[in-house]
Amino acid sequence: MSEKNAFELSRRKALASLGAVGVASAGAGVGTSAYFSDQEDFSDNTIQAGEFGVNIEFNEAASSIDQGGIGPDELGDWYNLDENQVMTSLSIADAKPGDTYDPCWDITTEHNPGFVQLEGEEVSDEDGSDADIDPNEISDIADDSDFESLGESENVTAIVSFGNYDDTSGEFMVTNESQEFVGLTALFDALQSGWPLVDDSGDPVQIDPGDVLTLCIKIAISPDAGNELQGASHESNVGFYAEQARHNDEFGN
């Protein structure tokens, strides 16, 4: 796990879930909660204080990984629960053309309505040359400069969507316009400064107590991608940041 695993925590603000993100295996707390007001007391993986809370849970049913039935990521246990673990751990290590990765999280608030922001940072982004793959043994690759990373490749897209997931039908209904990024570096460059969940008018989405908002990051590698992605791997950090909605006109600004 990278040491780059903390974001700033200040008054009336809390980081609810944080971890390395790529996408081959995942570990998530059964439910990561953060409670806060003007004073915070951190113990036992929970931030306590005041009458506002946010809870982040990995949505196993809504999440998926597809490597065409031949990838080790799909065959293995890529989702694990650890009741003592606050962090989510996902990493792309064996990506191939046509693969898709779609991790999702459920966001709920407690006691009072709140606003949520997605945050993240890239930890590592390596191509085949970093994996010591011999370009002479791969067709269409003349030398190390022909390799591409998942962060830089135009054949890799990441779509951030949020909305409502129906447990009965298994359908994910996107309620606001999704944001698409080309290359994973573009995604995490945007998340570095924070990506507030806003509606189509640009106003922060208010999550009321009892409501569940599902957020998904769908990463897709084009079937047209070639051998330039051989040996590519990627890791990033992702977290959720929340503030109470009441008397808060500056969120996301």
N, C-alpha and C positions, 0 to 999 in steps of 0.2 A: 504494500500500500504506500502510495506516495506521501511524503510529508506535506505536500501542498493540499491540506485538507481542512482549512479553516477560513471562514470569512468573518468580517468584522461584526461584532455583536455590540449594540449600543442601546441606549434608553428606548423602551417601547418597541424594540425590534428583536427578532430572534431567528436564528437559523434552525430550521426544522429537520432537515435531512441533508446529509452530505456524504459524498463518496466518489470513488473512481468510476468513471463511465467510459466504456467502450462498448463491447457487447458480446461476450461469449459466455460469461458466467455472471451470476448475480447473487449477492447476499443482502438481505434487507431485514431490518428489525420488524417484528410483528406489527408494531405501530410506534412511530416516533412522534412524540408530542413535545410541544414547546409552549410554555405559559409565561407571560411577561406583563409588566406594567412599568412603573418608574424604577423598580429595583429588581434585580435578577439574582437568583441563588441556584447555582448549577450543581447537581449531584445525581448520581445514578442515571446518567444519560438523559435527564429531563431538566428543562429549564423552568423553574417555578417562580411565580409572582403574579399577583393581580387576578383579574377576571377576564382575560382573553387567552385563548389557546388555539394552536393549530396542530393538526395531526396529519402526518403523511404516511400512507401505506402503499407498498408495492402491490399493484393489481395483477396478480398472476393470470387470471382468466382473460384479461384484455391484452396481455402482452404475448408476443410470439417471436419465434426465431425460425427462419426457413433457409436451409442450405441445400434444398433439393434432395434431401434424404441421404446425402453422402458426406455431410460435414460432421466432424466430431463435436462441434458446438451443439448441434441439434440432437445428436445421439446421447450426449451426456446430460448430467443434471446441471442445468445452467441457472437454476433458481434455488436458493437455499435459505432457510430461516434460521436465525440465531437470536434468541430473545434478548441477549445481552449486547447485540450489535446495533449501533445507531446508524452506521454507514451502509450505503449500497455499493456493491462492487460489480462493475461490468467492464469487460475488456474485449476488444476485437483483436484476434490473433491469427485467425485462419480464414480470412475473408476471400470469397471467390465471386466471379461475375454471376449476377442473378440473386445473390444472397440478400435477405432483408432481415432487419432487426428492429423490433418495435416494443421497447419497454414502456410501461405505463404506470402512473401513480395516481392514487386517490387522495384528494385534498379535502379536509373538513376543518371547520372552525368550531370553537366552543365558547359559550357564554355571550359573545358579541360578534357582529359581522366583522369580516376582515378582508384585506387585500393581500395578494400573494405575488411574488416576483421569482422567476426562475433565474438562477445564477450558475456560473460554471467557469472553468478554465482548463485549457489544454495542458496536459502533463508531459506526454510524449507522442511523437508522430514519426514513425520510422518506415522507410521503404525497404525494398529487397536488398539494397546494398548494405544496409545496417544489419540484415539477417545473414550476411555472408553467403548469399546465393550467387553462384557462378553464372554470369550472363551468357557465357559461351554454351551453356547447357540448356538455354531457353530460346525458343524461336521468337523472332521479332525483337529481341533485345540484343543490341550490339555491345553496349557497355553499361556501366553503373548509372550513367546519366539518363538512361531510358526508363529506369524505374520511377514509379510515382508512389506517393504516400496517400493514405485515405484522407488526409487533411487537405492535400493540394489537388487531388484528381477531380476533373470535371465529370467523371463518371460516377461520382458518389454524391448523393443528395441526402439532406436531412430535413424533415418536415416536422415542425412543432405544432401540435393541435391540442385543443382542450374542449371539453364538452361533457356530455352525459353518456355513461356506459350502462346499458341495460343488462343486468345479470341474467335475466330470463331468456332473452333472445340472443344475447351475445353481440348485440350491435352497439357500435360507438357512434353517437350522433355529435358531430362537430357543431358547436353553437356559434363560433366566431371564425373569422377568416384565419386560415392557417398561414404560417410563415415558412417559406422554403429557403434553404441555404444550399449552395453548391460547394462541396468539400466540407469536411468536418471542422477545419480551421476557421472557416467563415462563421459557422455556428457558434463556436466557443469564443471567438472574438466578440460576437454580439452579447453572449452571456457574461463576458468578463465584467461589463458595466451594468449588468442586470437587464432582464427582459420581463417587464411588468405584464401581467395578464390583463389585457384591455379588450373592450368590445370593439365593434366595427366603427364606432364613433371616436375611438381613442380614449375612452374613459375607463378607469380601472374597474375590473369586474368584482363586484361585491359578493363574497361567499357568506351566506347566512348560516348560523348554527343549525345543524341537522341536514343541510344540503351537502351533496358530494360532487365535487368537480374532478373529472378525470383528465389528466394531462399525459400525452404520449409524444415520444420522439421517435419517428420512423426513419430509420437509416436504410437506404437502398443502394445497392451497387448494380449499375446497369449491366444487363446481359451482354451488351456490346463491349464492355471493358475487356482489355486483352491481358497479356502477360506482364504488362507494366506494373500490375498490382501484386505480383507474386511476392510473398514474404512480407507484405505490408502489415503493420500493427499500429494500434492507436489506443491511448488512454487519456481520459480527461476527468476532471472533477465536476460534479453537479450538486446543486443544493437548492433548497427552497427558503425564501426569506419572506416574512409576513409582518404586517402592521395592522393594528386595529383601524377599522374604517371610520369610526366616529370622530368627528372634528379633525379630519385628515384630508385636507385639500391638496396637499403637496406630494402625495405618493406617486412615485414614478417620474417626478420632475427633477 
